């Protein structure tokens, strides 16, 4: 049962998990898994079944989608990012841009700029 859209709990591969992201590509799932495991979370990745609504010819080209979850049921992605709770392997704080893979890890985040 979800508290809200940002705090969904579901059983992934037989383990109750807080859902981090749904319907993502394998490369994105691997990025999130490595980052969360570095931050000492137990991560569960489940491959989503291909929808039955698509025609069989379309299913053959379609990349599989994945759902990523963590076993700590109180985990909330928004709180972890804006609460500055996650770190990169180099020790920097994970920013929302880094989480979305839009920022290079070596760029200076907005909160470290000195005027």
Secondary structure, DSSP 8 states (H G I E B T S, - for coil): --SSTTS-EEEETTEEEEEEEEEE-HHHHHHHHHHHHHTT--EEEEEE---TTS-HHHHHH---EEEEEES-TT--HHHHHHTT--B-TTS-B--HHHHTT-S-TTS--GGG---
